[in-house]
Amino acid sequence: MAQHRTLIAVVAVFLMAIAVPASAIDPFGLRPDRGARSTSERRAAGLVQLRPYRDLGSWIDMFDKGPWKNPQRAVTRAANRGVSTLFIQTANYRSRHALYRPRALAELVDAAHLAGLDVVAWYLPSFKNLKRDLKRAKAAIGFTTDTGGRFDSFAMDIESTQVQDINRRNERMLRLSRRVRNYVGRSYAMAAIVPEAGALYWPSFPYLSVSEHYDVFMPMGYFTYRVHGRAAVRRYTRGNIDAIRNGVADASFPVHAIGGIAGRTGPGEVGAFVKAVQGRAALGGSLYDLPITKNNEWRQLKPLRRTP
């Protein structure tokens, strides 16, 4: 009986190997949709629009009191500084509700669009409760204001270590990513907000597997925590961009770099960040976040502004 079961298992494995090419199998046991094009193929075919990730961006999270209290003022400030896209947090895994302050959220979306800005929703999942994480991602993607306004794209904030085992965390992160991708379809632009290169809390980040589900990588290259001085900031920022492109074996993979914590940068460091972004032909860049970005930092970010 044991030999019979072994023979059946061998035959089953052989048939699976014939039916599914090895290249189509995700290293974490997930398979891309049948007939789905790769990220690079969809970009080349013009099937996905990456405008929201180009040029100068800025961020709003749930803990920024000003933008939620006065959305119009926040949008006006961003627009006056030449910001092209606002990245707005819609919830996190600890939130009581799927959407944070939906009325103010709607005001931010409508005001941004009226000012000519794109808006991208971002959500921080835990990867422990995938049902809840998927529901909240869907709530952000499907959010619609009374005037019909919607987010232009969605970004998944991949950084939670609630799932401590790294292999299990990767598997659950990729499972959630696949479910969200299946929900939005292949023509909807999505970004992965990812840890800095070599992050100790997320070793050997699976860039290639993640790239099956996302069109843009947004590395959290917070240089203010890591290095000081212009030369070091340039090297650090380039290193984050290079790690992604090496990891996916695509020298032109779209990247929007997130720089250091605004208000904590040293002399000329923001300018060095900008030069690294432009030198590596990244789509765009941003500091974290809008309310604490100082005047001298906005001046250094000026080369990233969208030209008419």
NORDA-V700375 format. One record per residue. N is the residue number from 0. RES is the residue in one letter. PHI is phi in whole degrees, -180 to 180 (* if undefined). OMEGA is omega in whole degrees, 0 to 359 (NA if undefined). NEAR is the number of other C-alpha atoms within 12 Angstrom. Layout:
# NORDA-V700375
[[N RES PHI OMEGA NEAR] [N RES PHI OMEGA NEAR]]
This chain:
# NORDA-V700375
[[0 M * 180 7] [1 A -64 179 8] [2 Q -65 179 9] [3 H -64 179 10] [4 R -65 179 11] [5 T -63 179 12] [6 L -62 179 13] [7 I -61 181 14] [8 A -63 179 14] [9 V -62 179 14] [10 V -62 181 14] [11 A -63 178 14] [12 V -62 179 14] [13 F -62 180 15] [14 L -66 178 13] [15 M -66 180 15] [16 A -65 178 15] [17 I -72 186 13] [18 A -73 185 14] [19 V -125 177 17] [20 P -59 182 15] [21 A -59 182 15] [22 S -67 183 18] [23 A -91 183 25] [24 I -96 178 20] [25 D -70 181 26] [26 P -61 178 20] [27 F -105 174 23] [28 G 88 179 19] [29 L -106 179 26] [30 R -115 175 27] [31 P -67 179 33] [32 D -56 176 21] [33 R -63 178 15] [34 G 81 181 11] [35 A -72 177 20] [36 R -81 176 24] [37 S -68 179 30] [38 T -58 182 37] [39 S -65 179 27] [40 E -67 179 19] [41 R -68 176 25] [42 R -64 182 24] [43 A -63 181 17] [44 A -84 179 14] [45 G 71 184 17] [46 L -87 180 20] [47 V -137 182 30] [48 Q -102 185 24] [49 L -106 181 35] [50 R -51 183 30] [51 P -62 183 40] [52 Y -106 181 45] [53 R -91 171 35] [54 D 67 189 36] [55 L -89 177 44] [56 G -118 173 44] [57 S -153 192 49] [58 W -122 172 37] [59 I -132 177 39] [60 D -115 186 31] [61 M -69 185 30] [62 F -100 177 22] [63 D -86 186 21] [64 K -64 186 17] [65 G -56 183 22] [66 P -60 181 35] [67 W -80 178 29] [68 K -79 181 19] [69 N -138 183 21] [70 P -57 182 30] [71 Q -64 179 25] [72 R -63 180 21] [73 A -64 180 35] [74 V -67 179 43] [75 T -61 179 26] [76 R -62 180 29] [77 A -64 181 39] [78 A -63 180 29] [79 N -66 179 20] [80 R -93 177 31] [81 G 84 178 30] [82 V -68 179 43] [83 S -96 184 39] [84 T -140 171 43] [85 L -103 175 53] [86 F -99 190 47] [87 I -116 179 50] [88 Q -75 181 43] [89 T -99 179 47] [90 A 179 166 38] [91 N -138 186 36] [92 Y -68 179 34] [93 R -91 184 23] [94 S -61 176 21] [95 R -72 185 13] [96 H -125 182 19] [97 A -69 179 29] [98 L -130 180 34] [99 Y -85 176 31] [100 R 43 186 26] [101 P -58 179 25] [102 R -67 178 20] [103 A -68 177 27] [104 L -60 179 41] [105 A -63 178 33] [106 E -64 177 31] [107 L -64 181 43] [108 V -63 183 44] [109 D -67 180 30] [110 A -65 179 31] [111 A -63 180 37] [112 H -65 179 29] [113 L -64 180 18] [114 A -87 178 25] [115 G 87 179 23] [116 L -94 169 37] [117 D -85 178 38] [118 V -133 180 45] [119 V -121 176 44] [120 A -82 172 48] [121 W -136 185 40] [122 Y -134 178 45] [123 L -103 178 40] [124 P -88 177 40] [125 S -96 186 32] [126 F 70 175 35] [127 K -89 179 26] [128 N -114 186 21] [129 L -67 178 27] [130 K -63 179 20] [131 R -68 180 25] [132 D -61 180 37] [133 L -66 180 36] [134 K -60 183 26] [135 R -76 174 36] [136 A -65 179 41] [137 K -63 180 34] [138 A -62 179 29] [139 A -68 183 41] [140 I -64 183 38] [141 G -91 183 25] [142 F -59 181 32] [143 T -135 179 24] [144 T -80 180 22] [145 D -63 180 14] [146 T -93 179 14] [147 G 93 180 14] [148 G -71 180 23] [149 R -140 174 28] [150 F -68 181 39] [151 D -85 180 35] [152 S -169 181 39] [153 F -136 178 45] [154 A -127 178 44] [155 M -96 180 51] [156 D -86 186 39] [157 I -97 180 41] [158 E -154 183 33] [159 S -65 176 29] [160 T -112 177 27] [161 Q -57 172 23] [162 V -90 190 23] [163 Q -76 179 19] [164 D -67 189 18] [165 I -66 180 23] [166 N -66 178 20] [167 R -67 178 19] [168 R -62 178 30] [169 N -60 182 35] [170 E -62 182 28] [171 R -73 176 33] [172 M -62 181 43] [173 L -72 177 37] [174 R -64 177 31] [175 L -63 180 36] [176 S -60 180 41] [177 R -66 181 32] [178 R -66 178 28] [179 V -66 178 37] [180 R -61 178 35] [181 N -62 181 24] [182 Y -70 185 22] [183 V -88 184 25] [184 G 88 188 23] [185 R -88 183 33] [186 S -94 181 26] [187 Y -87 182 31] [188 A -77 176 36] [189 M -133 180 46] [190 A -120 174 43] [191 A -110 174 45] [192 I -84 192 38] [193 V -120 178 41] [194 P -63 175 34] [195 E -61 180 37] [196 A -60 178 34] [197 G 74 180 24] [198 A -59 182 20] [199 L -66 181 13] [200 Y -81 177 21] [201 W -145 184 27] [202 P -68 177 21] [203 S 50 182 21] [204 F -57 186 33] [205 P -81 184 33] [206 Y -55 185 42] [207 L -63 179 30] [208 S -65 180 34] [209 V -66 182 40] [210 S -66 175 38] [211 E -67 188 41] [212 H -114 185 44] [213 Y -124 183 48] [214 D -98 183 46] [215 V -139 170 44] [216 F -104 179 49] [217 M -125 182 49] [218 P -70 177 46] [219 M -83 182 37] [220 G -87 185 43] [221 Y -79 186 35] [222 F -65 180 38] [223 T -64 177 29] [224 Y -92 194 18] [225 R -117 188 23] [226 V -138 178 23] [227 H -139 180 25] [228 G 98 186 21] [229 R -61 184 24] [230 A -62 181 22] [231 A -67 179 22] [232 V -65 178 34] [233 R -61 181 32] [234 R -62 182 28] [235 Y -64 181 37] [236 T -66 177 47] [237 R -60 181 36] [238 G -62 178 28] [239 N -66 180 39] [240 I -68 181 46] [241 D -65 181 34] [242 A -61 178 34] [243 I -65 185 43] [244 R -69 174 30] [245 N -68 182 21] [246 G -67 180 25] [247 V -103 180 29] [248 A 55 180 16] [249 D -144 186 21] [250 A -69 181 18] [251 S -118 182 24] [252 F -58 184 37] [253 P -64 179 41] [254 V -135 167 46] [255 H -117 186 48] [256 A -85 175 52] [257 I -104 185 45] [258 G -87 186 50] [259 G -68 178 39] [260 I -69 181 29] [261 A -60 180 31] [262 G 87 181 23] [263 R -119 184 26] [264 T -85 178 34] [265 G -90 182 27] [266 P -56 176 19] [267 G 75 184 24] [268 E -71 178 37] [269 V -66 176 46] [270 G -62 178 34] [271 A -66 175 33] [272 F -59 180 50] [273 V -61 179 41] [274 K -62 178 31] [275 A -67 178 38] [276 V -61 181 41] [277 Q -71 181 28] [278 G -65 178 22] [279 R -97 177 30] [280 A 54 174 25] [281 A -72 180 38] [282 L -63 183 35] [283 G -175 181 43] [284 G -157 182 54] [285 S -162 170 51] [286 L -105 179 45] [287 Y -112 2 36] [288 D -140 189 36] [289 L -58 188 38] [290 P -64 186 32] [291 I -107 177 29] [292 T -75 185 31] [293 K -89 183 23] [294 N -58 182 20] [295 N -68 177 21] [296 E -74 176 34] [297 W -60 179 36] [298 R -62 180 22] [299 Q -73 178 30] [300 L -80 187 37] [301 K -53 179 28] [302 P -61 180 27] [303 L -87 181 39] [304 R -62 178 30] [305 R -73 178 26] [306 T -87 182 12] [307 P -59 NA 7]]
